[in-house]
């Protein structure tokens, strides 16, 4: 009897250990899988498509002639090649900064004023919905950011420096959390963003709907919050620093399949 009790005890302990392991990474994965079929990001995609086609702004125009890199009005496939260099602005731009350019030139909005707007307010909300729509049109396509232009290569190197730059009261860098595999903060796995497959889990998933606060976050919003957690000053919206980080992560994500807008904790 004592032997049977010992065996039963060991089996129970093994089961509990398995359950405890499952309650972390596996449990979170199962939770996301259950929610994935009803990802609220789809609502933001639909809203963004409506805004893309709606005549708005001082010029009462749509964004249907916005050039995201593949020609005026071409949306499908554009997201997986951003950030990239644009001849008309002579700048490397990510999705949000390019949308700002289109909103200013086509619709007459003040891009500088929008960039000063806090997250969750005004036209920043519009930009996040537009980002959901544009990214959703490239779902399932693979990232292939261009690096032919000298400014694209220079921006990649700037992004790499920014990624590994340590500073602030905690001496943190982006690489502190995302520079190695198999790291975690609390119950959250931290993808390595210097190569795949980590970038397929990280960069390739944003914009994303965040269950924890019931909001859709763009890449600019995600990076802004990363700087906050490092105790850095907030970067400017669509700043050179955030665009450079996008280029660095995007180039490293080459070949990863876009799942944006995804679902995050």
Buried (B, 14 or more C-beta within 10 A) or exposed (E): EEEEEEEEEEEEEEEEEEEEEEEBEEBBEEEBEEEEEEBBBEEBBBBBBEBBEBEBBEBEBBBBEBBBBEEEEEBBBBBBBBBBBBEEEEBBBBBBBBBBBBBBBBBEBBBEEBBEBEBEEEBBBBBBBBBBBBBBBBBEBBBBBBBEBEBBBBBBEBBBEBBBBEEBEEEBBBBBBBBEEEBEEEEEBBBBBBEBBBBBBBBBBBBBBBBEEEBBBBBBBBBBBBBEEBEBEEBEBBBBBBBBBBBBBBBBBBEBBBBBBBBBB
